[in-house]
Every structure is written in C-alpha cells, then in structure tokens.
Amino acid sequence: MKIKVIGNPEFVQGFALNGVSGSAAQTADQVHAAMDSALKEPNLGLILVSEDAAALLGKRLKALIARVEPPVLITLPGPGQAESGMVNIKDLVTDAIGVGQVKARA
C-alpha cells in the first residue's frame, strides 16, 4: 500500500524525510490538483492531508472522507496546528481506518 501526503511545504517535507512522497499545496487550486493526481495513482491506499489543505477542499472533503474504496483520506494537524503540541499519527490513522474497533471486537 502506498501513502501520499498533501499539505503545506513543511507538512510534506516532514513526511518526505521518512520516505513518504507528497505534494506541497497552499492554494485551493493546488490542493484540488494534488488530490486529483493522487486519486489517479495506482495502489495508493492512504492520503494524509494537512488540516489547512483539507479546509481548502471545501464540500469535496466530506465526499472524499466518506469514500468506501481506497484510498482512504485522513486529515492531520500540520506544524503548529495540534492543540496539545504532540499528535500520535499512528493513533490517528488507526482510529480513522477502524483498526482499533476490529481488534476490540475480537
């Protein structure tokens, strides 16, 4: 499964340092173009979008999050956006895809 990130340059660069490719996007047009490109990528399982970039998607955001087929879209706080200052990305992804719920039922 491939992962792609979309967001401001700092957000994308942080993931790039860990080998995850992405598209820096700061305007609505850039975010929509990056999303369109990501949705066309084969074998893409997860799209991580910074909250500031997600806000630029407007009404399209709900439709993308509600998709049943891959890729799954998850919004994450970007640099300086987390309320507590620290975000456990593993927990956010696990909650978003429901892995915790599956384990709890077993």
Backbone as a ProteinNet text record, in pm:
[ID]
protein_1_A
[PRIMARY]
MKIKVIGNPEFVQGFALNGVSGSAAQTADQVHAAMDSALKEPNLGLILVSEDAAALLGKRLKALIARVEPPVLITLPGPGQAESGMVNIKDLVTDAIGVGQVKARA
[TERTIARY]
85.2	0	89.4	60.3	135	61.9	140.2	87.7	132.7	45.3	75.5	32.1	109.3	70.7	46.1	-48.8	-81.2	-93.3	-24.4	-32.9	69.1	88	184.5	325.2	421.4	556.4	620	600.1	659.1	599.9	469.3	399.4	452.9	461.2	508.3	655	735.3	877.2	899.6	820.5	832.5	811.1	715	690.6	796.2	844.2	947.3	1074.7	1104.3	1221.8	1210.5	1087.6	1063.5	1028.2	1054.2	1034.8	895	807.3	670.5	661.2	616.9	608	485	489.4	376.3	377	274.6	258.3	235.9	324.6	305.7	197.8	99.6	-13	-60.8	-72.4	-112	-235.5	-278.1	-399.6	-504.9	-629.2	-736.6	-711.3	-669.2	-642.4	-531.9	-425.8	-315.2	-359.9	-440.5	-487.6	-578.1	-670	-758.7	-678.3	-579.4	-496.5	-416.2	-360.6	-284.8	-374.5	-496.7	-591.6	-630.3	-659.4	-694.5	-582.4	-458.8	-342.7	-329.1	-344.1	-331.9	-437.7	-559.5	-668.8	-647.5	-562.4	-533.2	-417.6	-345.6	-229.1	-271	-211.9	-243.7	-182.7	-249.2	-201.7	-188	-253.5	-249.5	-355.3	-313.6	-406.1	-445	-360.3	-382.6	-334.3	-419.5	-381.6	-390.9	-278.6	-274.1	-275.4	-370.7	-386.8	-378.3	-297.5	-289.7	-424.5	-458.4	-588.2	-605.5	-498	-510.9	-540.3	-478.6	-507.1	-647.1	-687	-821	-929.5	-906.1	-1004.2	-1025.4	-922.4	-932.8	-1012	-1039.2	-1118.1	-1267.3	-1308.4	-1448.2	-1540.3	-1650.7	-1752.1	-1699.4	-1598.1	-1541.5	-1481.1	-1437.5	-1372	-1461.3	-1587.1	-1678.6	-1694	-1707.3	-1723.2	-1598.2	-1482.5	-1357.9	-1339	-1374.3	-1360.7	-1460.2	-1576.8	-1682.1	-1660.2	-1560.6	-1534.5	-1514.6	-1568.1	-1552.8	-1429.1	-1404.4	-1292	-1163.1	-1048.9	-922.1	-900.9	-826.6	-750.5	-834.9	-796	-859.6	-795.5	-876.7	-826.2	-834	-723.4	-717.2	-658.5	-723.5	-668.2	-587.1	-474.5	-385.1	-347.2	-325.3	-276.9	-136.2	-111.9	20.6	104.8	222.6	308	236.4	234.6	170.6	19.9	-40.6	-186.3	-239.5	-156.2	-202.9	-228.9	-343.3	-378.9	-282.1	-247.4	-161.4	-13.8	17.1	155.2	214.9	154.3	203.5	84.9	101.6	-3	58.5	-7.1	37.9	-28.5	48.3	-7.1	-57.1	12.6	-31.8	-172.5	-198.3	-332	-437	-403.8	-499.4	-534.2	-434.2	-458.6	-537.3	-500.3	-570.4	-717.4	-744.7	-882.8	-958.3	-892.2	-958.5	-997.3	-913.9	-945.5	-1016.4	-1036.7	-1116.6	-1044.8	-912.2	-838.8	-863.5	-867.3	-892	-1026.4	-1126.4	-1260	-1262.2	-1187.5	-1182.5	-1114.9	-1004	-933.7	-1019.7	-1097.4	-1180.9	-1290	-1336.4	-1443	-1390.2	-1264.6	-1206.5	-1196.1
-117.8	0	123.6	213.4	338.9	446.6	541.5	656	782.9	881	1011.1	1118.6	1227.5	1338.9	1463.1	1543.3	1669.9	1775.2	1885.3	1991.9	2100	2181.6	2290.6	2231	2308.8	2254.7	2190.4	2246.9	2189.6	2052.3	2038.7	1912.8	1804.9	1838.4	1743.4	1707.7	1806	1781.6	1687.9	1703.6	1616	1470.2	1442.7	1305.5	1259.2	1350.6	1315.8	1267	1323.4	1280	1134.8	1082.4	943	857.3	909.8	832.7	832.1	920.4	927.1	1042.9	1014.6	1119.3	1206.2	1325.3	1414.1	1530.1	1611.9	1731.1	1850.5	1948.6	2073.2	2153.5	2199.4	2273.4	2375.3	2501	2606.9	2683.1	2665.2	2730.9	2624.3	2665.5	2570.9	2499.2	2571.9	2509.6	2405.4	2436.4	2342.3	2217.4	2236.1	2121.6	2033	2091.8	2012.5	1938.1	2004.7	1939.4	1824.8	1845.7	1740.3	1622.1	1649.5	1542.9	1466.3	1537.8	1472	1378.2	1426	1345.9	1223.7	1242.1	1131.1	1024.1	1065.6	970	884.5	930.4	854.3	756.4	765.7	680.2	537	440.2	300.4	257.4	166.9	108.8	209.4	322.3	420.4	381.7	360.1	315.8	422.6	526.4	625.5	761.8	862.6	1001.1	1076.2	1132.1	1213.2	1359.4	1435	1574.8	1662.5	1768.2	1860.6	1930.9	1967	2030.2	2159	2236.2	2360.5	2331.9	2228.4	2191.2	2132.5	2052.9	1992.9	2100.2	2208.2	2317	2378.9	2373.9	2431.7	2342.6	2219.1	2129.7	2160.2	2234.1	2273	2152.7	2155.7	2049.3	1915.1	1918.7	1795	1708	1769.8	1697	1586	1616.5	1516.1	1396.7	1422.7	1314.1	1227.2	1289.2	1213.3	1128.6	1182.1	1107.4	991.2	1009.9	907.8	794.3	807.7	702.9	567.3	464.9	329	263.3	289.7	228	307.1	240.7	311.5	416.8	516.1	537.6	602.5	574.3	635.4	772.4	872	1007.2	1037	1084.4	1120.2	1259.9	1345.5	1478.6	1475.2	1543.6	1550.5	1695.7	1729.7	1865	1882	1997.4	2027.9	2093.9	2139.4	2206.2	2324	2325.2	2434	2425	2318.2	2306.2	2216	2132.4	2039.9	2115.3	2088.6	2156.2	2123.5	1998	1957.9	1974.1	2003.5	2015.8	1884.1	1772.8	1641.7	1559	1498	1413.5	1277.8	1172.2	1038.7	999.4	1007.3	981.9	838.1	744.4	604.4	592.1	659	653.3	716.4	830	895.2	805.1	742.6	655.4	532.4	472.9	355.1	386.6	500	539.8	564.4	628.2	664.4	542	439.1	322.2	213.1	236.3	144.6	20.3	19	-98.9	-125.2	-22.4	-38.6	-102.1	-67.6	-123.2	-270.9	-309.9	-450.1	-531.7	-481.8	-553.6	-564.6	-461	-461.5	-569	-598.7	-698	-840.5	-859.3	-996.4	-1059.3
0	0	0	-90.2	-96.7	-17.7	31.1	105.8	36.1	33.2	-26.7	71.1	79.8	166	80.7	126.1	60.2	168.8	150.7	250.3	226.7	329.1	316.8	306.8	258.8	236.6	359.7	476.9	597.8	629.1	611.7	634.2	540.6	413.5	312.4	336	369.4	392.4	511.5	615.6	731.5	696.1	610.7	568.6	468.6	384.4	286.8	356.5	472.4	547.9	591.8	591.6	627	505.9	387.2	266	207.8	256.1	204.4	105.7	-14.8	-116.2	-94.5	-149	-131.7	-227.7	-215.3	-297.6	-207.4	-218.1	-143.4	-213.6	-137.4	-194.3	-92.2	-135.8	-43.4	-86.5	-210.5	-258.1	-287.3	-297.3	-327	-459.1	-560.2	-690.5	-679.6	-603.7	-586.6	-510.7	-407.5	-328.4	-413.1	-488.3	-573.7	-680.2	-740.2	-841.9	-780.7	-662.1	-594.7	-561.4	-517.8	-484.8	-610.8	-718.6	-844.3	-889.2	-878.8	-916.6	-826.8	-697.1	-602.1	-627.3	-655.7	-677	-801.7	-892.4	-1014.7	-997.2	-885	-863.9	-832.6	-903.9	-874.9	-741.7	-675.3	-548.4	-434.8	-444.6	-336.6	-234.9	-110.4	-7.7	91.3	105.4	209.3	163.3	181.4	154.7	286.3	329.9	450.7	408.2	458.7	419.5	543.3	535.4	648.8	663.6	787.3	812.5	733.4	717	640.8	493.7	437.8	298.4	286.6	383.9	381.8	382	456.6	461.8	323.9	240.6	105.8	10.2	49.8	-35	-26.9	73.4	86.6	97.9	23.8	29.3	-20.6	-102.7	-156.7	-46.5	62.3	170.6	226.9	254.3	311	218.1	90.5	-6.8	-12.3	-4	-8.6	117.1	231.7	356.7	361.2	301.7	305.7	204.9	119.9	20.4	86.9	24.9	77	15.9	-110	-178.7	-151.3	-162.9	-142.6	-250.3	-221.9	-99.6	10.2	133.9	249.8	270.8	299.1	324	473.3	527.4	668.7	680.2	758.5	783.5	912.2	909.4	1023.7	1049.9	1174.5	1201.8	1146	1088.8	1037.6	1145.3	1108	1205.8	1271.3	1403	1476	1485.2	1434.2	1435	1544.7	1604.3	1706.9	1836.5	1898.1	2021.8	2133.9	2149.2	2259.5	2227.2	2102.8	2062	2015.3	2053.1	2010.8	1962.5	1848.8	1793.6	1762.5	1804	1771.9	1640.2	1531.7	1399.4	1388.1	1449.2	1445	1502.2	1614.6	1675	1584.4	1520.6	1431	1312.9	1253.5	1138.7	1181.9	1294.1	1344.6	1370.1	1433.6	1459.2	1328.7	1232.3	1106.9	1023.8	1025.3	943	1020.5	1152	1231	1279.1	1273.9	1317.6	1466.1	1546.1	1689.1	1717.6	1637.2	1655.9	1621.9	1519.3	1479.7	1589.1	1643.2	1748.6	1874.8	1903.3	2024.2	2015.2	1896.5	1878.5	1889	1859.3	1854.8	1990.3
[MASK]
++++++++++++++++++++++++++++++++++++++++++++++++++++++++++++++++++++++++++++++++++++++++++++++++++++++++++

